[in-house]
């Protein structure tokens, strides 16, 4: 059955046999996984050298600082930790969705690893699964070479080091990419189940749910029998809904409970007003004017890439997902240094440059990706040894 660009009416590449054996599928993805692993290993090697010079521990930076500590504590003790700060803010561990700490427990129990180290194992496996999913989506739409370039480009993003941390971005991106791949293949039950898993991983799981819903509605309107798309639609929000309702019951605030928890962390959605004020404050100070200009350039680059995604006529499911991820990252209040990390799951943004690189000679594409990967590795080491996440 052909893969169609849902919503555009444009036929895509012929769908590959979904019953193809796993070894054959893995062989096809092997160059992409190798490229991804090479980029990430470069990043870890540079981090090790930088940390040795700085007298810091790469393992601690990757597994036992910032949000990694919250996830590890949830894995060890369950939910219930709350910290009241002098400024009146209240940080509750209920802000963190449960799938990553659950998996940390699963890995730590038989191996004896600490929960932080177990988180590194989960992230390592999940990042490879994410790279494979990104390759699979891109390969389906634009061919194998573009898929290899997309996986490598995603690994070489400026904050790509987060993919190797005990954070939830890699796990979420893996679930999101494979859910979107299932949507493109009209495997609605699988798409819904994976979307439910994404909803148990991060609040932005709503983007995956929305993508499944929009694609399913368009598919039914185009004449597909409705029961499978509708089943996928029903499954997709179950993960996020279950956790949000559980938090509401635990806090006694009902559906608003999770919003209260996020508000305690200073997180909310204000349409980007707080971020605009933050950028403005940088521009008005001579010492930080260059940083303000850099922030504006970065935002414009993200928006330009999204325009390229639209002009590339990516499937509507990808555009909906990516658009919501970008909007939530740029238009939310909170800690502004985390915005590049929050954009990490927006992998459709790398598809236009990946397709452009795939049209180049392999040697030239390799040089470009290698140079970008080196810059990313240096920046990642500098970042983690400095301000770093959250």
C-alpha angles and dihedrals in degrees: 000000000000122000111237129199096250108230099009099070090226118131114235132205117307110276116250118237106278088206093060110132117262095242091057092047091048092049090054091051095042097097090051092049091047092050091047092049092048092054093047093046089052089053092050092047093052090046090053093051094045093047092049089055092046094046094240132127118248090202092055092046092051101039113018111042137077115349092355088073092053092051092047092050091050089050091050102039109012124235124324108088116129128173122198112206126209091249091061097258116137118211113199125183088226086085089075118080116231110235098085095049089045090055091045088058091049092053097040097050099066097029103045091228120148113258091250091053090046087054089056090053091049091048093047092053093040093050090054089048089050092050089049091050092049089049091048093052093046094043090052092052106030110011141265100292091052089049092054091049092048093053091048093045092051090052090050098053112130092256094035089126087079087071087068096047129093088258130119100242096092093047092048094047091050092053092043095048094049092044089054090046089054089050091054089050091045091239091147101173092051091045091052094047093050091046088053088053090050088051089057091053109051138357089246087070082099086078091061091046091051091049092052092047096049093046092047093050091049091048092053091047089054091057106268115145104265106222098080096044090046091049089052090050091052094048097045101074097039097095097051093039092051093052096043091049091047091052089048091053092046094050094040090233100105117213090349093060096090092048088054090052092051090046089058088060091049092251123139143124116265101156092260098299095127091047091049090052090048092053090045091053089054093050094050094055116075093214093056103031092106090053090051091052089048091053091051091049090049093051092047090050091053092048092047091052090051090052088052089052089055093046089048086059094231114186113281091243090062093045093050093047095045094043093054093046090051093045093049092047097048100034100045124098120227135076104001096200089069095062096092088052092049089055092056094093091054090094096155086075090072094053097083094052090041092055090047091051091048089061091057125083111279092244094054092046090050092051092050093047092044092052092048090047091053092050090048091050093052093045092048092053092046092047097049091047089050130033094334123168150334 
